[in-house]
Amino acid sequence: MTLAQPRPVSPRKGRPAAKAAYPALALGASPS
């Protein structure tokens, strides 16, 4: 869950985007 920490502002405005990024971060295939 530390991978989603670098984006504390995402859950506020990018809530739907964070949900889609969670599975991507879990797989370690994040484009970032």
C-alpha positions as CSV (number, residue, x, y, z in Angstrom):
1,M,0.0,0.0,0.0
2,T,3.1,2.2,0.1
3,L,2.9,2.5,-3.7
4,A,-0.4,4.4,-3.4
5,Q,1.1,6.8,-0.8
6,P,2.9,9.0,-3.4
7,R,-0.5,10.1,-4.6
8,P,-2.4,11.5,-1.5
9,V,-4.2,13.9,-3.7
10,S,-5.5,11.2,-6.0
11,P,-8.0,9.7,-3.7
12,R,-9.6,13.1,-3.3
13,K,-10.2,14.1,-7.0
14,G,-9.0,11.0,-8.8
15,R,-10.9,8.5,-6.8
16,P,-12.0,6.5,-9.8
17,A,-8.5,6.7,-11.2
18,A,-7.0,5.5,-8.0
19,K,-9.2,2.4,-8.1
20,A,-7.9,1.5,-11.5
21,A,-4.3,2.3,-10.5
22,Y,-4.5,0.0,-7.4
23,P,-4.6,-3.2,-9.5
24,A,-1.9,-1.8,-11.7
25,L,0.4,-1.0,-8.8
26,A,-0.3,-4.4,-7.2
27,L,1.0,-6.0,-10.5
28,G,3.9,-3.6,-10.6
29,A,3.0,-2.6,-14.1
30,S,2.4,1.1,-13.3
31,P,3.3,3.4,-16.3
32,S,4.6,6.0,-13.8
